[in-house]
Every structure is written in structure tokens, then in C-alpha cells.
């Protein structure tokens, strides 16, 4: 390691006087040596914190900021070639430098970890029960196999898996994603550890399952008294769950303090940008999101001075003088001091720290931000979205561009190797209807497996559906000739979820965008100008048209996908989770771009997403799907302020709000269980197996839910309908 490198001073004391920290990380550095003369990657650069028993620390930041690497280093799970320096003390015992045999006695017993992808973390060839029993027996050889299996069943029951004793014999692939994550939490709790590290435990989960997992982690904390390190990019989860927050950027902490201090008195421009980039469920007024321009720097080639300076809207020339220290608010050197003596000497003049946890920031303008009380809106220029006069016309006065009526898509369930026989049916989409008007956005939401993506594929295929009809710009898809189908594809384009897999890695960006133009006989003489125009339209440099997709960031690749979709000037754009794989800072820029393009080009969007906060920000109308059916549909204001279906109410209550006070005071509706199989849907109301309202009904009223499928019926108001026998509007706080 470079001994002259700027480091971060350790957090000096526990938050509660008299408590002894269970985990102390001091000046942790992790470097991955470069391969074939490539420069070293400095993944973690001076991370320090202390964690007390029962305390929850949230570590947040964009992808590549070093969050996960710092925790893997604490667990001793990094590869041997990684160079790790600093100190990690668990209950006073130094972990760095211990061999695998000694670390194995600590991991899983005193400190445990919940990984992001439980399917990869669980061994596929052993049953869940055997793996849980092994976690118990490996740390206590006196426990018999039967006793360990009994303990495993208790753990499964504790994390809410029904029929725990029977499910012990199941393999990981027989569980849903949410249930596998619950198994990981049960394994982490198995030996009553003192510290549980959670590495993005809810990232790949639906919002309803996320709510279940967060409740389980709170249960784990109560049952074991453990301290928790929560690594996440979701600042809504952090707001209501943690006690303290550590914000990381380019491998080092840039802001740290209590959750209230960091959220309400943010003093680091990067943290301000992260908070401003989040679509807020609790804000009715629609304003552009705060985009943090640019991308995080390469950890192998950091810029001089503050690594955030190239993206910072208030950066000064002094920001390049040296990397700022993580100092107490008010203790940062002034710009004049930096000009006079340089960053490193000015940092050395920091006064002695007190023995209490302080709000700290790594920015030379933190004192100025504190004095002037600047907010994200004060320092980040918001894009101006042009007004759309046509969109303000009454909905009835605008033409329908896409209509779906009673659409179904059933898949046969076959059995047998040679002579297959039908043994059932998967009801993927089971009779849904909606329409989209010109310059309108319809958000299609619901949990994974509800039929959203299948609906998109049926619409995009332009084939005759098994039942119902799809009408695009006045033409029924099932009655189109081959020539008409080819022609109408100009007017309906798609943007996929994963831009890396939807862009050909062997083609330069110019050819990717030009391909649909050539296919539809666009004049060759105007091809070059059109591609450059499209790149500029989505905010990319036309000079980069010769680059390949791998040379762009995730957000830039998604912009390339949008440019390709816009090449033929479509009227309808189908967006399949277009921002779900992006960091929140990059997501904000893409969401703003979609709003701007709709206003400028008059596009209609069918927007599929599981993030209801993004839908609230973009959509005019919302359709909520459950098990192949639409259970509630209406204008965005009605759905979000007065949802009538119990499922919609649960979805909205489960969305975390990035406001600590609001999040702590909210009542969450935590649904029990997982989505039923679409091959074996419940009788009557398909939601009744998880419905809190059904469970509270008297026996006489339950019979109707058990036997009669509710039809979607309009409620009071012009545009709000729901499929519930006992629908009742409810204000979601």
C-alpha cells in the first residue's frame, strides 16, 4: 500500500456510553493487484466504523463503491491475492491475518452473513435441512444430527416458512426467491451471532417479499441481540431500518452520522444527489429527479483530489488540491487554507474529536453547505421538461393507440419424455383489458410471476391471441397480413430490461442504431445524420458512435437502447423494467429522459416495473396485476392516494420512503406467503390466500371469496376500478 495515501480516521467511540463495540473496523484498505501490468484496483481505501450490540449500521453507495468488498474483507472471504491492510476486531479479537481454520470457528458463530443471491449461496445438491443442520453442528460437535434437524425446523418456523418439518427435505431450487432468502436468514441466526452482515439482502426481491425479509431481520435482531451491517443501494430501506449511515464513494466513506443527521442535514453533495435522485412515493407534485451526471471513477485510475469533483455541481479548483478527509461538520479547512497550505496539511489541523458519534463529511464545502443550509435543489440544476399541451387535453379527447381486450395466454403443462401428455395449464395471463391514449403512460405493476412480461410479449408478437384481441393504432394484430405486421412494427418499439444482453456486443453503436433504419429502407444518404441526431437526443456524444456497448456504462447502454427504439419515430414505446438494473443516480437521468422524450415526441408508454415509486413519477394511469389478472386500474392519483384492493394497499404500504420520521411512523401491511402457482390458482378470489381482509371476514362472507371470482367493477370517480367483493378505499400513509 502507498503509505502517503489519504486515509479516514476511525469512528472514535460507541454510540451508547459504556457499551463495548462488537465490531471495530479501522483504516481498512483492500487492493486487487493488476493483471498483465494493469494498474492496481484500490477497491477499499480507509474504511472505519464501530458497531455496538443491537445497533444497525447502513452502508450505502453506487455499484463499485466498495460496500460489499469491505464486508467480505471483514469476513475473511476475499481471494488470497487481495491485499488487505488495517484492522478488523470482533469483540476485541483481530480477524485480519487469521488462517482459514481459525476464521472458520468465528464465521457463522460470532459473525454471520446474508448474501445477495441465496441461490448461489446455498448448495443445490443438499437439502435445506441438511445445510441448516450443518451450520449448527459445525460449531458444536456435541449436537446430534437429530437435534440439529430439530433446531433447523425451529429456525425455518421462526422465519415464517410453513410446514417447516416437511420443508426440511426440500432442495433450494424448490423454494421461491423470498423463501430462499429466509433460509439464508435462518442460517445466519442459527448460532445466535453477535454480528450479522447483510449484503443487499432485498435487491432481487419484490417489494412485498422485501417487507417480509426486513421484518425477519428485525426478528433476528430481537432473537439474537445481534448488531447488523446493512449494505444496500436503497435509501428507503435505510431510512426506516438503521441507526447510523455510512455513505461510500470510490472506495472510501464520504459522509457518516446518525440516520436523521445524514437525511435531514446532508452535507456532502454526493449524498444530496443520491437522496434527490429517488422517486418519492409521498410527494404528489411531479418534479424532475436530481441526476448525478457522469459515472463513478475507475478505482484503478482515480482523478487527482476529490474523486467526486468531476461529477460535483459545486466543485472548486481547490477540490483538486488533495483528497478531503472525513471530518466533523464545521472542522473542514476553508478553501483559503487549502490554497495556502495544501489539503494534507490543512486536514492535519483538525481539532480533537469528542467521544460521541459525530456527523462527518468529506467535502471542503461542507461548512458552507451547513451555514447556508443548501439542499439538493439548491446545488443540482434540474432539467427543464418541456410542457406538453396535448397531454393536458381530457383523456376522452385523445385517440387510443393501444387496446387490449380480454387477452389470455395459457401454457400447457406437459409430462413425459417421449410421449408427452397434458397434465395441467399455466394461466400466465387470464383475461386482461386496458387501453392507452396518445401521449399517455400506463404503468403495469405487480410481483414477479404475475404475468406482466407475458402480456408484453403477447402485445409485441402481433399474432392472434388464444382469446381476446390486441389493437395497435386502430388495427387488430391478429388480422394483419405479413406486410401490414412488418409496417406496424415501425410504430411500436420496445426497450428491454438488460441493455447489455439486448445490444449485440460485436456491433458498434452506429450499426446497432442504424440496423432498424436499414431494415425499413431508410435513405442511406441520411443514415449517418439520423444516427448522430438520435445519440444527441438521448444525451450521448455522437462522436462515440464507433464504440462498442462494453465501452459504455449501464446507464449509457440503456440510452443506446432507447435511441434504437426511437429510430423509426414510433407512436408507442413498450418499456420492460428499463431502469431496474441501474443505480439510483443513473436511473434518475433515464427517467428524466423518458419524460422529456414523451413531451417532445408525443410518445405513448406501456411501462412495466416492480418499483412503484418510479411508476408514481412517470405514469398517468396504473394497472395492478396479480396472478394473470388486473385487480385494480385507474388514474395514478386515485390508485396511490386511495387504493381499494387489499393487494394494492399492501404493495403501496411496503414501498420504503427515504424519510426516517415518515418511515418509522408508517404501518406496513406484510403479506404472508408467496404468490400461488399460476398452474394451480386458488378458487374464487385468487388473492384470498394472502388477503388480510379475507382473514378478518366473518365465515358467512368468506364463502363468497372462496367460490366466486370477483369481476373488475368501477368505483366512484371517472377512472378507477377494482376486482374485490369487499373493496374499500384506504388512504396509504
C-alpha positions, -999 to +999 in steps of 0.1 A: +000+000+000+010+036-006+017+050+029+011+086+017-024+078+006-052+098+023-069+077+050-100+081+071-098+084+108-117+057+128-150+064+143-138+071+178-165+058+202-196+037+205-230+054+203-240+043+238-216+051+266-204+020+285-211-004+255-181-023+242-181-024+203-187-059+190-172-050+156-144-024+150-131-017+115-101+007+115-085+021+084-094-009+062-077-010+027-083-036+000-062-036-032-065-061-060-032-063-079-034-055-116-031-083-142-007-081-172+009-048-160-026-032-155-027-007-125-038-020-091-075-016-082-079+002-049-113-012-040-115+000-004-095+030+009-096+037+046-130+025+059-135+028+096-165+023+119-176+008+152-207-012+158-223-019+192-245-048+202-281-043+189-270-014+166-277-013+129-253+004+105-263+011+069-236+012+042-249+028+010-234+039-023-234+032-060-222+000-076-184-003-073-181+020-043-166-008-022-195-016+001-195-054-004-157-057-007-153-040+027-177-065+044-162-096+026-128-084+039-142-083+074-155-119+070-122-131+055-139-141+023-117-123-002-094-142-026-058-148-014-043-124-039-063-095-024-040-072-003-058-063+029-044-039+055-059-021+085-077-038+114-110-057+119-116-066+155-145-088+165-152-085+203-117-073+206-101-102+186-082-092+155-095-111+124-071-099+097-042-123+095-061-153+109-058-185+089-089-203+074-091-228+103-093-201+129-117-179+109-140-209+104-145-211+141-157-175+141-177-173+108-213-185+113-210-185+151-199-150+162-203-132+129-225-144+100-235-131+066-267-130+045-257-129+008-274-111-020-281-142-042-293-170-019-295-195-048-257-191-053-250-191-016-270-224-009-256-257-021-280-271-048-273-308-041-281-308-004-315-303+012-322-271+031-325-291+063-290-307+059-275-273+053-291-257+083-282-287+105-246-284+092-244-247+102-254-258+138-232-289+141-200-274+127-198-251+157-209-276+183-198-312+179-219-323+209-251-317+190-265-349+174-278-349+138-314-353+150-310-324+174-296-302+147-325-311+124-349-302+152-331-268+155-333-264+117-371-269+118-374-243+146-353-218+126-375-224+095-406-218+115-391-187+131-385-171+096-421-179+086-418-209+063-449-230+066-448-268+073-412-264+084-406-300+094-417-312+059-398-284+040-365-295+056-363-322+030-367-298+001-338-286-021-331-249-026-345-248-062-379-259-048-382-226-028-391-192-042-366-164-041-381-149-010-382-183+008-345-189-001-336-156+014-355-165+045-334-198+047-303-176+045-315-155+074-323-187+094-288-199+087-273-166+098-294-168+131-285-205+137-258-199+164-270-166+179-242-145+164-231-111+177-229-095+142-250-102+111-237-087+078-265-083+052-252-078+016-280-064-005-305-089+010-336-074-007-322-062-040-336-090-062-369-093-044-404-079-050-414-051-027-439-074-007-412-100-002-387-072+007-411-062+035-412-097+048-374-100+048-369-067+066-394-079+093-374-111+096-341-092+100-358-072+128-369-106+143-333-119+140-320-089+159-346-093+187-340-130+190-302-128+189-294-093+201-270-091+172-256-059+156-264-057+119-245-042+090-270-035+062-254-030+028-278-016+002-284+009-025-320+015-014-320+047+007-357+040+015-348+007+033-320+025+052-343+053+063-366+032+084-342+003+094-308+016+105-294+037+134-264+051+116-254+056+079-221+054+062-221+067+026-193+053+003-179+067-029-148+055-049-138+030-021-140+054+009-165+069+033-177+104+022-204+110+049-213+094+082-236+100+110-270+091+125-297+084+100-316+116+109-284+137+106-275+123+072-310+125+058-321+159+072-288+177+074-270+162+044-236+180+040-220+160+012-230+168-024-229+131-034-253+121-006-275+151-016-276+137-052-284+102-041-314+114-020-326+138-047-325+110-074-350+088-056-387+090-069-407+097-038-440+079-031-450+105-006-448+135-029-478+143-051-462+171-070-443+157-100-408+174-104-377+162-123-354+139-104-319+150-095-295+133-119-258+130-109-241+135-142-212+112-153-201+079-138-181+068-108-143+069-115-123+039-122-107+026-090-076+018-110-072+054-122-086+079-096-087+116-105-065+139-085-080+154-054-116+147-045-128+117-066-164+131-068-152+165-081-157+156-118-194+150-111-199+176-084-220+207-093-203+229-068-167+218-073-139+244-070-104+244-083-092+237-047-110+203-049-081+191-070-055+200-044-059+168-024-085+142-013-106+157+016-107+139+049-138+126+066-141+154+092-167+166+117-191+192+102-175+226+108-140+212+112-132+212+074-104+236+063-116+266+044-107+270+007-084+298+017-065+274+040-062+248+012-049+274-011-023+285+015-010+252+029-025+224+008-051+198+016-030+173+036-016+200+059-050+217+064-065+183+073-039+178+099-051+209+118-084+192+126-093+197+163-095+168+187-127+147+183-152+143+211-162+110+225-196+109+208-207+099+174-205+129+151-218+139+117-189+138+093-184+147+057-155+145+032-161+178+014-142+211+017-175+229+012-194+211+039-191+240+063-205+263+036-233+239+029-241+237+067-240+275+071-261+282+040-284+252+046-282+242+010-304+213-003-301+191-034-324+215-053-300+244-045-269+228-059-281+204-086-295+220-118-328+203-126-335+196-163-364+215-178-390+192-192-410+209-220-447+214-214-469+190-233-501+209-243-517+179-260-512+157-228-533+182-209-563+176-231-591+155-215-583+118-218-615+112-238-604+137-265-572+118-273-571+088-297-565+053-284-531+040-296-531+006-279-561-015-268-560-049-251-594-066-246-599-099-227-564-111-235-554-146-223-522-166-226-523-202-213-493-226-215-499-264-214-482-282-186-467-314-202-453-345-186-434-374-201-401-377-220-411-393-253-450-393-253-459-360-236-493-357-221-510-326-208-514-327-171-524-291-164-524-255-176-503-224-166-526-194-165-500-168-173-524-141-185-560-148-178-584-122-194-570-087-190-582-055-206-568-019-208-562+009-233-535+036-237-542+070-252-519+093-272-491+108-251-502+087-221-482+064-198-498+033-184-478+016-156-482-022-154-472-033-119-472-065-098-449-091-083-427-114-103-447-141-119-479-121-121-479-121-160-465-086-168-438-097-192-460-123-208-485-095-215-458-075-232-447-105-253-482-111-265-486-075-275-453-073-292-457-106-311-486-090-331-501-126-335-536-137-330-541-144-293-558-175-280-586-153-268-593-116-269-577-090-291-548-065-293-554-034-314-524-012-323-532+022-338-567+011-348-555-022-364-562-056-348-529-075-346-545-110-352-559-099-386-528-083-400-511-096-431-473-102-430-467-069-449-490-050-425-474-066-395-439-055-407-452-020-414-468-015-380-436-025-361-423+009-371-449+024-348-444+001-318-409-004-304-395-019-272-368-011-246-356-041-227-346-045-191-310-055-196-293-033-222-261-055-222-280-086-233-302-067-258-273-050-276-251-070-299-216-068-283-199-074-317-216-043-333-205-007-328-232+017-316-236+032-350-246-001-365-269-010-336-289+021-341-288+020-379-300-016-381-338-008-378-333+021-402-318-001-428-344-028-422-371-003-430-353+012-460-343+045-445-324+066-472-287+058-470-277+093-476-294+105-444-284+075-423-253+090-407-270+122-398-300+103-383-278+082-360-259+112-348-292+130-342-306+101-321-274+099-300-277+136-292-314+132-285-307+107-257-278+127-242-248+108-257-219+122-276-223+114-314-185+111-316-188+079-296-208+061-323-178+039-333-175+025-298-189-009-287-215-015-259-189-028-235-172+006-236-203+023-221-217+024-186-251+007-177-270+040-179-254+049-213-262+014-227-298+019-217-298+053-235-284+034-266-314+010-264-338+040-262-321+056-292-325+024-312-362+022-302-368+058-313-350+054-347-382+048-367-402+075-349-427+051-332-460+062-316-459+035-288-429+026-267-431-006-246-406-004-217-398-037-198-382-027-165-359-002-182-343+012-150-344-017-126-308-027-132-294+008-128-280+027-098-304+053-084-283+082-097-282+068-132-319+058-130-328+094-124-312+105-156-330+079-177-364+086-160-360+123-168-350+115-204-382+094-208-403+123-196-386+147-219-389+124-249-426+119-243-432+156-241-411+164-272-421+134-295-457+127-283-449+091-273-473+068-255-456+044-230-466+010-217-442+009-187-437-024-168-419-021-135-419-035-100-407-002-085-440+016-077-421+048-069-409+051-105-444+043-117-458+071-095-433+095-110-439+086-147-474+071-151-507+088-158-526+056-152-518+023-134-529-013-138-521-037-109-517-073-119-520-104-096-518-140-109-525-132-145-554-107-138-558-070-134-571-064-099-571-026-099-568+000-126-572+038-127-556+072-127-523+074-108-537+098-082-566+076-073-545+044-071-518+059-050-538+080-026-569+058-022-562+022-033-593+000-030-579-035-035-561-052-005-532-062-027-527-027-040-528-014-004-502-039+006-479-031-023-480+006-016-475+002+022-444-020+015-426+007-005-400+023+017-399+061+018-365+078+021-376+099+051-366+084+086-395+100+105-422+091+080-408+056+075-407+049+113-442+060+118-458+041+089-478+009+093-467-017+068-490-044+056-468-075+054-484-102+032-479-138+043-466-164+020-457-162-017-475-158-050-495-190-057-486-211-087-503-199-119-507-236-127-529-241-097-546-208-088-569-207-058-607-210-063-628-179-062-607-148-055-571-156-064-557-132-037-577-147-008-548-170+003-528-139+013-555-113+018-556-097+053-592-086+047-603-122+039-588-134+072-607-108+091-641-115+074-668-135+092-673-170+080-705-162+061-687-135+040-657-157+033-678-181+013-682-156-015-644-151-017-639-189-018-664-196-046-669-165-067-642-148-088-646-110-084-652-091-116-635-057-121-660-030-113-658+008-115-657+027-082-668+063-076-649+086-099-643+087-136-613+063-138-609+038-110-620+002-110-611-029-089-618-066-086-627-072-050-660-082-034-654-060-004-634-032-020-629-002+003-608+028-004-580+034+020-555+062+024-520+048+024-496+069+046 
